[in-house]
Amino acid sequence: MLYETFSNFGLIISTKITRDPEDGSSKGYGFVSYDNFESSDTAIAQMNGQYFSGKQINVQYAIKKDSKG
């Protein structure tokens, strides 16, 4: 469902939903990687604050904790 929803904004390279290693349940967040920044920008603009699977979502760029941005 994540792939289907976000593929409307461009070519997706990968998707990942984070899961609890013990029971396999979703931790409530995931990642979508596009082949270009324009698709990412469009997805953020169109999906941030929308509802996905019954929950309001926050869509933004992911930044690694050990990077400077």
N, C-alpha and C positions, 0 to 999 in steps of 0.2 A: 504494500500500500504506500509506503514511503517513496519507493521508486516511481510508482505510477503517478503520484501527486506531483512530485518535484520534476519529473521528466517533461512537464509542460513548459519549463523555462529554458531547456537546453539539453545538450548531450551530457549525460551523467557518466562519470568514470567509475565511481563507486558509491555505495551506501553502507552504513553500518549503524546498527542499533546496539547500544550498550546493554549488556545483560548481567544479571547477578550470576557469578560463577557457580554458586551452590544450587540454586533452583531454576536458573534459566529465565527468570522473569525480567522484563524490561526495567531498566533503571530510570526511564522516563526521558531519555534524550538520545539523539543520534546524530549522524554526520552524513552530509551529501557532498560529494566532490564533483564539480563540473569541469569541462575541458577549457573554459575561459571565464574571465572575471565578469563579463557582461551578463552571462547567464546567472552567475551568483548574485550580482547586484539586483537583477530582476526578481529572482526568487526571494531575496530579502525584502525588497520593496512590496511585493505582492502577498507574501505569506506571513510576515511578522505581525503578530497579534491576531491571526486567524485561528479558527478551531480545526484541530486535527484529531481524529479518534475521540471526539468529545471533550478535548482539553484545549485551552488557549495556548498557543505556542509562541516562543521567542525564537526568532530566526536571526542569526548574526554570523559574522565570520568567526571561526575558531582560531584561537591563538595559543600556541604551545606555551606551557607555563614557564619553560626555561628560555624563551625567546624575548626579544625586546619589542615585538610587535610585528 
